Amino acid sequence: MLGKSDNKKSKAAFYYGSKWETFNITRKLRRKSTHAETLFWEVISNGKAGGFKFRRQYPIANFIAEFYCNEAKLVIELDGDVLEVDEVRKRDKIRESVLKEQGLTVLRFTNEEVLSDLDTALEKVGSYIERPPPAPSCEERVERKKAIFCWSGGKDSSFALNKVLLEKEYEVTALFTTVNENFKRVSMHGVREELVEEQAASIGLPLFKMYVKEGSNEEYEQKMEDFLLGQKSTGVAYVIFGDIFLEDLRAYRDNNLAKAGMTGVYPLWKMDTKQLANDFIAQGFQTILCCTNDAYLGKNEVGALFDSDFISNLPSTIDPCGENGEFHTFCFNGPIFNKPINVVVKEKIYRPLEIKANSGAKTEGFWFCELSHP
């Protein structure tokens, strides 16, 4: 007989690793069904879709399928006018990619199609069940390269991850981030580790955390080598970064990777940073400045939204993506997230530090803002 914890694990596996929090959401969604969803459910629950059994608001990984048939490995989604929004279309594309990786197929109908011509919609479902799609071609069956993603939680990481997921050359098996063990915060960004955990949960990928205590290069490099070797033993051969143009940083990363026999991947490398910043915003990402370098920006800017007004008001001496270390960000919404990370800016803290910035500007310290839930 399964104990309570064993039963949870069993169900999590059955629902493709879906978290228990997701089940509470499904109950709310069932109570708020649209007229089209209610009508469609009444029909397919009565066996009028080839006699197959469907489930409603079914948790799959980090998503919730509106209708799911386990026997046919089929997900059916009903879309309203919200699909006209570019951000939603991009999220659905990523969602379908994740579902496809689980061996599932997604059929889509608009609410209007169901309400005005339900019989045709049911015929399409029946046709799929009777004649499932052909086996993938040799080219489609080629295994993607396994990679882990170096995740900071900021805009460049988010944009690079989105690009990788859409291009499908690499299979991202997990995110990993470096956390200061003393403060339980992401190195340099100053963001609480639990917020990065929420990002990973919303994206639907596992998160590995590498803790550093002393902050020395020697400690970092040794722990990184140990971590990478462990990943390589599982078949991972690539590490993906969001770096854009700093040659010395890339060389440093590649040197560390070489010790473990792994290869770095840089999806944003040498792209125009102003164009990247504008594309990031245009694609529906939202982010907050969580740290500013006082050689460039100050207290007023930390905690600000990274939006079009912010970019247009930046002086020419500051890179639009902050690639020289002028600022760091925390991304709380966008196409890669299943749901936004709900945060507010609280107190702002100044940490004095005597270092030289990449450009040679004098840095006396950094401003950080405390991000937490409302």
Summary of the structure (lengths in Angstrom):
residues: 374
radius of gyration: 23.1
end to end distance: 41.7
largest distance: 71.6
contacts: 1133
relative contact order: 0.10
helix: 39%
strand: 26%
